[in-house]
Amino acid sequence: MSVVQPLKEAAAAAPPAEVGSQVAIALVATGGKAPYRWALGSGDTLPAGLTLDGDKGTITGVPG
């Protein structure tokens, strides 16, 4: 038997974002069991122009 620490999202401040400028945000977690898979909650959306790569744990794009 192995004990796994609870999964926690590591709070990191997102860089400032400006409409029309490229954004790249890396999502970070600790605990749990890697590899992690990221997803938006039911009914949640990102601002227009941004996309979530659930396998890489990144939010990228150009906000509109």
MODELLER restraints for C-alpha pairs under 7 A, 6 or more apart:
rsr = mdl.restraints
at = mdl.atoms
rsr.add(forms.Gaussian(group=physical.xy_distance, feature=features.Distance(at['CA:4:A'], at['CA:31:A']), mean=6.85, stdev=0.5))
rsr.add(forms.Gaussian(group=physical.xy_distance, feature=features.Distance(at['CA:4:A'], at['CA:32:A']), mean=5.80, stdev=0.5))
rsr.add(forms.Gaussian(group=physical.xy_distance, feature=features.Distance(at['CA:4:A'], at['CA:33:A']), mean=6.97, stdev=0.5))
rsr.add(forms.Gaussian(group=physical.xy_distance, feature=features.Distance(at['CA:5:A'], at['CA:31:A']), mean=4.77, stdev=0.5))
rsr.add(forms.Gaussian(group=physical.xy_distance, feature=features.Distance(at['CA:5:A'], at['CA:32:A']), mean=5.48, stdev=0.5))
rsr.add(forms.Gaussian(group=physical.xy_distance, feature=features.Distance(at['CA:6:A'], at['CA:31:A']), mean=5.31, stdev=0.5))
rsr.add(forms.Gaussian(group=physical.xy_distance, feature=features.Distance(at['CA:6:A'], at['CA:32:A']), mean=5.19, stdev=0.5))
rsr.add(forms.Gaussian(group=physical.xy_distance, feature=features.Distance(at['CA:7:A'], at['CA:29:A']), mean=6.89, stdev=0.5))
rsr.add(forms.Gaussian(group=physical.xy_distance, feature=features.Distance(at['CA:7:A'], at['CA:30:A']), mean=5.86, stdev=0.5))
rsr.add(forms.Gaussian(group=physical.xy_distance, feature=features.Distance(at['CA:7:A'], at['CA:31:A']), mean=4.48, stdev=0.5))
rsr.add(forms.Gaussian(group=physical.xy_distance, feature=features.Distance(at['CA:7:A'], at['CA:32:A']), mean=4.20, stdev=0.5))
rsr.add(forms.Gaussian(group=physical.xy_distance, feature=features.Distance(at['CA:8:A'], at['CA:29:A']), mean=5.49, stdev=0.5))
rsr.add(forms.Gaussian(group=physical.xy_distance, feature=features.Distance(at['CA:8:A'], at['CA:30:A']), mean=5.33, stdev=0.5))
rsr.add(forms.Gaussian(group=physical.xy_distance, feature=features.Distance(at['CA:8:A'], at['CA:31:A']), mean=6.21, stdev=0.5))
rsr.add(forms.Gaussian(group=physical.xy_distance, feature=features.Distance(at['CA:9:A'], at['CA:28:A']), mean=6.13, stdev=0.5))
rsr.add(forms.Gaussian(group=physical.xy_distance, feature=features.Distance(at['CA:9:A'], at['CA:29:A']), mean=4.27, stdev=0.5))
rsr.add(forms.Gaussian(group=physical.xy_distance, feature=features.Distance(at['CA:9:A'], at['CA:30:A']), mean=6.44, stdev=0.5))
rsr.add(forms.Gaussian(group=physical.xy_distance, feature=features.Distance(at['CA:10:A'], at['CA:28:A']), mean=5.33, stdev=0.5))
rsr.add(forms.Gaussian(group=physical.xy_distance, feature=features.Distance(at['CA:10:A'], at['CA:29:A']), mean=4.89, stdev=0.5))
rsr.add(forms.Gaussian(group=physical.xy_distance, feature=features.Distance(at['CA:10:A'], at['CA:30:A']), mean=6.48, stdev=0.5))
rsr.add(forms.Gaussian(group=physical.xy_distance, feature=features.Distance(at['CA:14:A'], at['CA:25:A']), mean=6.57, stdev=0.5))
rsr.add(forms.Gaussian(group=physical.xy_distance, feature=features.Distance(at['CA:17:A'], at['CA:23:A']), mean=6.45, stdev=0.5))
rsr.add(forms.Gaussian(group=physical.xy_distance, feature=features.Distance(at['CA:19:A'], at['CA:62:A']), mean=6.96, stdev=0.5))
rsr.add(forms.Gaussian(group=physical.xy_distance, feature=features.Distance(at['CA:19:A'], at['CA:63:A']), mean=5.06, stdev=0.5))
rsr.add(forms.Gaussian(group=physical.xy_distance, feature=features.Distance(at['CA:19:A'], at['CA:64:A']), mean=5.28, stdev=0.5))
rsr.add(forms.Gaussian(group=physical.xy_distance, feature=features.Distance(at['CA:20:A'], at['CA:62:A']), mean=5.51, stdev=0.5))
rsr.add(forms.Gaussian(group=physical.xy_distance, feature=features.Distance(at['CA:20:A'], at['CA:63:A']), mean=5.79, stdev=0.5))
rsr.add(forms.Gaussian(group=physical.xy_distance, feature=features.Distance(at['CA:20:A'], at['CA:64:A']), mean=5.94, stdev=0.5))
rsr.add(forms.Gaussian(group=physical.xy_distance, feature=features.Distance(at['CA:21:A'], at['CA:62:A']), mean=5.45, stdev=0.5))
rsr.add(forms.Gaussian(group=physical.xy_distance, feature=features.Distance(at['CA:21:A'], at['CA:63:A']), mean=6.89, stdev=0.5))
rsr.add(forms.Gaussian(group=physical.xy_distance, feature=features.Distance(at['CA:22:A'], at['CA:61:A']), mean=5.64, stdev=0.5))
rsr.add(forms.Gaussian(group=physical.xy_distance, feature=features.Distance(at['CA:22:A'], at['CA:62:A']), mean=4.61, stdev=0.5))
rsr.add(forms.Gaussian(group=physical.xy_distance, feature=features.Distance(at['CA:23:A'], at['CA:60:A']), mean=5.32, stdev=0.5))
rsr.add(forms.Gaussian(group=physical.xy_distance, feature=features.Distance(at['CA:23:A'], at['CA:61:A']), mean=5.46, stdev=0.5))
rsr.add(forms.Gaussian(group=physical.xy_distance, feature=features.Distance(at['CA:23:A'], at['CA:62:A']), mean=5.97, stdev=0.5))
rsr.add(forms.Gaussian(group=physical.xy_distance, feature=features.Distance(at['CA:24:A'], at['CA:58:A']), mean=6.91, stdev=0.5))
rsr.add(forms.Gaussian(group=physical.xy_distance, feature=features.Distance(at['CA:24:A'], at['CA:59:A']), mean=5.81, stdev=0.5))
rsr.add(forms.Gaussian(group=physical.xy_distance, feature=features.Distance(at['CA:24:A'], at['CA:60:A']), mean=4.51, stdev=0.5))
rsr.add(forms.Gaussian(group=physical.xy_distance, feature=features.Distance(at['CA:24:A'], at['CA:61:A']), mean=6.91, stdev=0.5))
rsr.add(forms.Gaussian(group=physical.xy_distance, feature=features.Distance(at['CA:25:A'], at['CA:58:A']), mean=5.52, stdev=0.5))
rsr.add(forms.Gaussian(group=physical.xy_distance, feature=features.Distance(at['CA:25:A'], at['CA:59:A']), mean=5.08, stdev=0.5))
rsr.add(forms.Gaussian(group=physical.xy_distance, feature=features.Distance(at['CA:25:A'], at['CA:60:A']), mean=6.38, stdev=0.5))
rsr.add(forms.Gaussian(group=physical.xy_distance, feature=features.Distance(at['CA:26:A'], at['CA:57:A']), mean=6.00, stdev=0.5))
rsr.add(forms.Gaussian(group=physical.xy_distance, feature=features.Distance(at['CA:26:A'], at['CA:58:A']), mean=4.60, stdev=0.5))
rsr.add(forms.Gaussian(group=physical.xy_distance, feature=features.Distance(at['CA:26:A'], at['CA:59:A']), mean=6.62, stdev=0.5))
rsr.add(forms.Gaussian(group=physical.xy_distance, feature=features.Distance(at['CA:27:A'], at['CA:57:A']), mean=5.10, stdev=0.5))
rsr.add(forms.Gaussian(group=physical.xy_distance, feature=features.Distance(at['CA:27:A'], at['CA:58:A']), mean=5.74, stdev=0.5))
rsr.add(forms.Gaussian(group=physical.xy_distance, feature=features.Distance(at['CA:37:A'], at['CA:54:A']), mean=5.33, stdev=0.5))
rsr.add(forms.Gaussian(group=physical.xy_distance, feature=features.Distance(at['CA:37:A'], at['CA:55:A']), mean=5.38, stdev=0.5))
rsr.add(forms.Gaussian(group=physical.xy_distance, feature=features.Distance(at['CA:38:A'], at['CA:54:A']), mean=4.19, stdev=0.5))
rsr.add(forms.Gaussian(group=physical.xy_distance, feature=features.Distance(at['CA:38:A'], at['CA:55:A']), mean=6.58, stdev=0.5))
rsr.add(forms.Gaussian(group=physical.xy_distance, feature=features.Distance(at['CA:38:A'], at['CA:57:A']), mean=5.94, stdev=0.5))
rsr.add(forms.Gaussian(group=physical.xy_distance, feature=features.Distance(at['CA:39:A'], at['CA:54:A']), mean=5.63, stdev=0.5))
rsr.add(forms.Gaussian(group=physical.xy_distance, feature=features.Distance(at['CA:47:A'], at['CA:63:A']), mean=6.53, stdev=0.5))
rsr.add(forms.Gaussian(group=physical.xy_distance, feature=features.Distance(at['CA:48:A'], at['CA:63:A']), mean=5.79, stdev=0.5))
rsr.add(forms.Gaussian(group=physical.xy_distance, feature=features.Distance(at['CA:48:A'], at['CA:64:A']), mean=5.51, stdev=0.5))
rsr.add(forms.Gaussian(group=physical.xy_distance, feature=features.Distance(at['CA:49:A'], at['CA:61:A']), mean=5.64, stdev=0.5))
rsr.add(forms.Gaussian(group=physical.xy_distance, feature=features.Distance(at['CA:49:A'], at['CA:62:A']), mean=5.17, stdev=0.5))
rsr.add(forms.Gaussian(group=physical.xy_distance, feature=features.Distance(at['CA:49:A'], at['CA:63:A']), mean=4.58, stdev=0.5))
rsr.add(forms.Gaussian(group=physical.xy_distance, feature=features.Distance(at['CA:49:A'], at['CA:64:A']), mean=5.55, stdev=0.5))
rsr.add(forms.Gaussian(group=physical.xy_distance, feature=features.Distance(at['CA:50:A'], at['CA:59:A']), mean=6.53, stdev=0.5))
rsr.add(forms.Gaussian(group=physical.xy_distance, feature=features.Distance(at['CA:50:A'], at['CA:60:A']), mean=5.50, stdev=0.5))
rsr.add(forms.Gaussian(group=physical.xy_distance, feature=features.Distance(at['CA:50:A'], at['CA:61:A']), mean=4.52, stdev=0.5))
rsr.add(forms.Gaussian(group=physical.xy_distance, feature=features.Distance(at['CA:50:A'], at['CA:62:A']), mean=6.09, stdev=0.5))
rsr.add(forms.Gaussian(group=physical.xy_distance, feature=features.Distance(at['CA:50:A'], at['CA:63:A']), mean=5.81, stdev=0.5))
rsr.add(forms.Gaussian(group=physical.xy_distance, feature=features.Distance(at['CA:51:A'], at['CA:59:A']), mean=5.51, stdev=0.5))
rsr.add(forms.Gaussian(group=physical.xy_distance, feature=features.Distance(at['CA:51:A'], at['CA:60:A']), mean=5.58, stdev=0.5))
rsr.add(forms.Gaussian(group=physical.xy_distance, feature=features.Distance(at['CA:51:A'], at['CA:61:A']), mean=6.27, stdev=0.5))
rsr.add(forms.Gaussian(group=physical.xy_distance, feature=features.Distance(at['CA:52:A'], at['CA:58:A']), mean=5.82, stdev=0.5))
rsr.add(forms.Gaussian(group=physical.xy_distance, feature=features.Distance(at['CA:52:A'], at['CA:59:A']), mean=4.52, stdev=0.5))
rsr.add(forms.Gaussian(group=physical.xy_distance, feature=features.Distance(at['CA:52:A'], at['CA:60:A']), mean=6.71, stdev=0.5))
rsr.add(forms.Gaussian(group=physical.xy_distance, feature=features.Distance(at['CA:53:A'], at['CA:59:A']), mean=6.36, stdev=0.5))
